[in-house]
Amino acid sequence: MDAHHELASRLSPSGSLCYPGSEGFDVSNLRFTEYERPTYTAVVQPGCIEDVVETVKYATERNIPFSPRAGHHAVTSTMRHLQNGILIDMRTLNGLIFDKEDQTVTVGGGVITDNFVKFIHSEGMEVSVMGVALGAGLGRLQGKYGFLHDNMVSCKLVLADGSVVVASEKENADLFWALRGAGHNFGIAIEATFRVHKQSNRGIHYTWDLEYELEQCDDVFSTLNEVTEIMPKDLAIFVLWMRKSTEGKQHMILVNLVWCGPEAEADPWIARFEAIKPVIHSGKVAVEWPELPWTTYKGYNKFLSMPEVWTVAPYKMMSAACVKKFDLETTREFFESVKAKNIEFAGKGTFGAMFECLPHHRVREVPDDATAFPWRTSSDHFLFLENANGNTYEAGRSGEFEKHLNGWKSRFIETSGYGELHQYVNYGNTTSTMKDPPEALYGEPWRLEKLRGLKRRYDPNNVFRWYQPLIE
């Protein structure tokens, strides 16, 4: 008899239950990183919302851990505590409905960002999107529209007891507040409705890739500090460490600039970075919004999104911290260490970095207490570090990667200008040896107290505790 025979019998005809060794299980269980990953004894691929409800009821009745998923990243190391559980692969619940009159889009709980963006672009609309909405949802368009969760109208979710509720400004408003910034703690989102906006500039974005030698680091980041003090809502900047450029140069700093406004108005902002003489200049590239992630920084996302690439270096560790301003000495020495580590571990692993510098105009027009997200007025930059090591992990050298990440995270916190860690919840707890405190993820004491009170009401048994837990 199946280990979960009863669960299989409770699923709809269109739902399915997959076990390890099957093709369905392997597809659902595929992850961007194998580092500190959860393990599962079965995968549910729901055919309808009721299948999610029945899975939650079955698992809670038997005290079996479970978790939903949609995309592949899942980099937080807190998920390692979920072992021998049930995975609910939400990607089969991927409906998309556009309401032209209300200018809203209702999405199924398993819709991935790429499909969401392509759908609303086809309707001549756009919205800020990059990360998942339950943690805020950062994006290059957030200067115009705010975070993705600022555009959330309502969310339908399955609670820990299997009941289905709708949260909005008018219905379960306290839960709706909590979902926007700490939503992973309260249930499984099975449907959400978002406001969308008519495209500006016909949905065309302009992007530039400028590469600099490591010796130009101070010039690059002093310029970045100056620009981000006054950057317009149409500009977004990403900075990446390039171990090897497409032109063959090694150990380069790549600055990617994206402009979503009138073409000519970008010129003075691009000129600031051209003035520090990039070694490689891509020129201006015009691209439609859905293709932007696959075009920026030389199409590097295409490479990172290939499962066959994931398996070459399966153990990826990440770390992050928010900084008010880049400390030049810290940033320069960090890049020097990244270069040294890449040379030391050549053929055994890679070290990289990404800095996200996004506009905040609309983000900061929304009241600070409007949602659970705590860092609306102090999230100027995000530091995103990635380490990918393959055979080195099995050889027992992963500790060196963790030490490198944790050490530099601590250094950036010290020079962040905040005096403490301010953490974007979707980037938190990404090594197992350095834990982000709840106040770094969820903010001030009043916010934590309110969130924990709601947690006790909606999930008294702490069923949803695997991803960035409010309560241990």
Residue pairs with C-beta under 8 A, 6 or more apart in sequence:
2 8
2 17
2 19
3 19
3 41
3 42
4 17
4 41
4 42
4 58
4 86
6 58
7 17
7 42
7 44
7 54
7 55
7 58
7 86
8 17
10 54
10 58
11 17
11 44
11 46
11 47
11 51
11 54
11 55
12 46
12 47
12 48
12 50
12 51
13 47
14 47
14 48
14 51
15 44
15 45
15 46
15 47
15 48
15 51
16 24
16 44
16 45
16 47
17 42
17 43
17 44
17 45
18 24
18 25
18 28
18 42
18 43
18 44
18 45
19 25
19 41
19 42
19 43
20 29
20 40
20 41
24 43
24 45
25 40
25 42
25 43
28 43
28 45
28 69
28 87
28 89
28 91
29 40
29 43
29 87
30 72
30 307
30 310
31 37
31 72
31 74
31 310
32 72
32 73
32 74
32 75
32 310
32 316
33 73
33 74
33 75
33 310
33 314
33 315
33 316
33 317
34 314
34 315
34 316
35 75
35 77
35 314
35 315
35 316
35 317
35 393
35 398
36 77
36 79
36 80
36 431
36 432
37 74
37 79
37 80
38 67
38 79
38 80
38 81
38 82
38 83
38 85
38 87
38 466
39 82
39 83
39 84
39 85
40 84
40 85
40 86
40 87
41 84
41 85
41 86
42 86
42 87
43 86
43 87
43 88
43 89
44 51
44 52
44 55
44 86
44 87
44 88
44 89
45 89
45 91
45 92
46 52
46 55
46 88
46 89
46 90
46 92
46 93
47 92
48 93
49 93
49 158
49 164
49 190
49 191
52 68
52 88
52 90
52 93
52 109
52 158
52 188
52 190
53 158
53 162
53 164
54 162
55 66
55 86
55 88
56 66
56 158
56 160
56 162
56 188
57 161
57 162
58 64
59 65
59 66
59 85
59 86
60 160
60 161
60 162
60 461
60 463
64 84
64 85
64 86
65 82
65 83
65 84
65 85
65 86
65 466
66 85
66 86
66 87
66 88
67 79
67 82
67 85
67 86
67 87
67 88
67 466
67 467
68 87
68 88
68 89
68 90
68 109
68 188
69 87
69 88
69 89
69 90
70 90
70 91
70 109
70 110
70 111
70 112
70 132
71 112
71 113
71 132
75 316
75 318
75 427
75 430
76 428
76 429
76 430
76 467
76 468
77 429
77 430
77 431
77 432
78 429
78 466
78 467
78 468
78 469
79 466
79 467
80 432
81 466
82 466
88 188
89 110
90 108
90 109
90 110
90 188
90 190
91 110
91 112
92 110
93 108
93 109
93 110
93 111
93 190
93 191
94 108
94 110
94 111
94 112
94 115
95 106
95 107
95 108
95 111
95 191
96 105
96 106
96 107
96 108
96 111
96 115
96 116
96 119
97 105
97 106
98 104
98 105
98 119
98 120
98 123
98 125
98 196
99 105
99 106
100 123
103 125
103 195
103 196
103 197
103 198
104 153
104 193
104 194
104 195
104 196
105 116
105 119
105 120
105 123
105 125
105 127
105 193
105 194
105 196
106 191
106 192
106 193
106 194
107 116
107 191
107 192
107 193
107 194
108 190
108 191
109 188
109 189
109 190
109 191
109 192
113 129
113 130
114 290
114 293
116 129
117 129
117 289
117 290
118 290
120 126
120 127
120 196
121 199
121 203
121 288
121 289
121 290
123 196
124 198
124 199
124 203
125 196
125 197
125 198
125 199
126 141
126 145
126 196
126 197
126 198
126 199
126 200
126 203
126 289
127 139
127 141
127 145
127 148
127 151
127 194
127 195
127 196
127 197
128 137
128 138
128 139
128 140
128 141
128 142
128 144
128 145
128 146
128 147
128 148
128 150
128 151
128 362
129 137
129 139
129 141
129 148
130 137
130 138
130 139
130 140
130 148
131 137
131 138
131 139
131 148
131 424
131 426
132 148
132 426
133 147
133 148
133 149
133 152
133 180
133 183
133 192
133 194
134 149
134 179
134 180
134 181
134 182
134 183
134 184
134 189
135 181
135 183
135 184
135 373
135 424
135 425
135 426
135 468
136 147
136 148
136 149
136 180
136 181
136 371
136 373
136 424
136 425
136 426
137 147
137 148
137 149
138 147
138 148
138 356
138 358
138 382
138 424
139 147
139 148
139 358
140 205
140 236
140 258
140 260
140 292
140 358
140 359
141 260
142 358
142 359
142 360
142 362
142 363
143 232
143 233
143 234
143 235
143 236
143 358
143 359
143 360
143 361
143 362
143 363
144 197
144 200
144 233
144 234
144 260
144 359
144 361
144 362
145 151
145 197
145 362
146 362
146 363
146 365
146 366
147 180
147 363
147 371
147 373
148 194
149 179
149 180
149 181
149 371
149 373
150 180
150 362
150 363
150 366
150 370
150 371
151 194
151 195
151 196
152 179
152 180
152 192
152 193
152 194
152 195
153 168
153 193
153 194
153 195
154 166
154 167
154 168
154 171
154 176
154 192
154 193
155 166
155 167
155 168
155 176
155 179
155 183
155 189
155 191
155 192
155 193
156 164
156 165
156 166
156 167
156 189
156 190
156 191
156 192
157 164
157 165
157 167
157 179
157 186
157 187
157 188
157 189
157 190
158 164
158 187
158 188
158 190
159 165
159 186
159 187
159 458
159 459
160 187
160 458
160 459
160 460
160 461
160 463
160 464
164 190
165 172
165 175
165 187
166 172
167 173
167 175
167 176
167 179
168 176
169 176
174 454
175 186
175 454
175 458
177 370
177 371
177 372
178 185
178 186
178 372
178 450
178 451
178 454
179 186
179 189
179 372
180 371
180 372
180 373
181 371
181 372
181 373
181 374
181 425
181 442
182 372
182 425
182 442
182 451
182 468
182 470
183 189
183 372
184 425
184 464
184 467
184 468
185 451
185 455
185 459
185 464
185 465
185 467
185 468
185 469
185 470
186 454
186 455
186 458
186 459
186 464
187 458
187 459
187 464
199 289
200 260
200 261
201 260
201 261
201 262
201 263
203 288
203 289
204 286
204 287
204 288
204 289
205 258
205 259
205 260
205 286
205 287
205 288
205 289
205 292
206 258
206 259
206 260
206 263
206 266
206 284
206 285
206 286
206 287
207 256
207 257
207 258
207 259
207 282
207 284
207 285
207 287
207 292
207 295
207 296
208 256
208 257
208 270
208 273
208 281
208 282
208 283
208 284
208 285
209 254
209 255
209 256
209 280
209 281
209 282
209 296
209 297
209 298
210 254
210 255
210 256
210 257
210 273
210 274
210 278
210 280
210 281
210 282
211 242
211 245
211 249
211 252
211 253
211 254
211 255
211 278
211 279
211 280
211 281
212 219
212 220
212 252
212 253
212 254
212 255
212 276
212 278
212 279
213 252
213 253
213 279
214 251
214 252
214 253
214 335
214 336
214 339
216 253
216 276
216 277
217 253
217 328
217 331
217 332
217 335
218 328
218 332
219 276
220 239
220 253
220 255
220 273
220 276
221 326
221 328
221 331
221 332
222 328
223 272
223 273
223 275
223 276
224 237
224 239
224 255
224 326
224 357
225 325
225 326
226 272
227 235
227 237
227 269
227 272
227 273
228 237
228 357
228 380
228 381
231 237
231 269
231 357
231 359
232 261
232 265
232 269
232 359
233 261
233 359
233 361
233 362
234 259
234 260
234 261
234 265
234 266
234 359
235 257
235 258
235 259
235 266
235 269
235 359
236 257
236 258
236 260
236 357
236 358
236 359
237 255
237 256
237 257
237 258
237 357
237 358
238 255
238 256
238 258
238 296
238 297
238 354
238 355
238 356
238 357
239 253
239 254
239 255
239 256
239 353
239 354
239 355
239 357
240 253
240 254
240 256
240 297
240 300
240 352
240 353
240 354
240 355
241 251
241 252
241 253
241 254
241 335
241 338
241 351
241 352
241 353
241 354
242 251
242 252
242 253
242 254
243 250
243 251
243 342
243 350
243 351
243 352
244 250
245 252
245 254
245 280
245 298
246 298
247 280
249 279
249 280
251 339
251 342
252 279
252 280
253 335
254 297
254 298
255 273
255 278
256 296
256 297
257 266
257 269
257 270
257 273
258 292
258 296
259 265
259 266
259 269
259 270
263 286
270 284
274 281
282 298
285 295
287 295
293 301
294 301
294 302
303 309
312 390
313 349
313 350
313 388
313 389
313 390
314 390
314 393
315 388
315 389
315 390
315 392
315 393
315 398
316 386
316 387
316 388
316 389
317 386
317 387
317 388
317 389
317 398
317 401
317 402
317 405
317 430
317 431
318 384
318 385
318 386
318 387
318 405
318 427
318 430
318 431
319 383
319 385
319 405
319 406
319 408
319 409
319 430
319 431
319 434
320 382
320 383
320 384
320 385
320 409
320 423
320 424
320 427
320 428
320 430
321 382
321 383
321 409
321 412
321 413
321 416
321 421
321 422
321 423
322 375
322 378
322 379
322 380
322 381
322 382
322 383
322 416
322 418
322 421
322 422
322 423
322 424
323 380
323 381
323 383
323 412
323 415
323 416
323 417
323 418
324 378
324 380
324 381
324 416
324 417
324 418
325 380
325 381
325 417
326 355
326 381
327 412
327 415
330 411
330 412
330 415
334 353
334 408
334 411
334 412
335 353
337 404
337 408
338 351
338 352
338 353
341 351
341 404
342 350
342 351
345 351
345 389
345 392
348 389
348 390
348 391
348 392
348 397
349 387
349 388
349 389
349 390
349 392
349 401
350 387
350 388
350 389
351 386
351 387
351 401
351 404
352 385
352 386
352 387
352 388
353 383
353 384
353 385
353 386
354 384
354 385
354 386
355 381
355 382
355 383
355 384
356 381
356 382
356 384
357 380
357 381
358 382
360 379
360 380
363 376
363 379
364 376
364 377
366 376
368 376
368 377
372 442
372 443
372 447
372 450
372 451
373 425
373 443
374 422
374 442
374 443
374 444
374 447
375 422
375 423
375 424
375 443
378 418
378 422
379 422
379 424
382 424
382 427
383 409
383 412
384 427
385 405
385 408
385 409
387 401
387 404
387 405
389 397
389 398
389 401
392 398
392 401
399 433
402 431
402 432
402 433
402 434
403 433
405 430
405 431
405 434
406 431
406 433
406 434
409 434
410 434
413 420
413 421
416 422
420 439
420 440
421 436
421 437
421 440
422 440
423 436
423 440
423 441
425 441
425 442
425 468
428 436
428 440
428 441
428 468
429 435
429 436
429 441
429 468
438 448
438 470
439 445
439 448
441 468
442 448
442 451
442 470
448 470
451 470
452 470
452 471
455 462
455 470
455 471
462 469
462 471
465 471
465 472
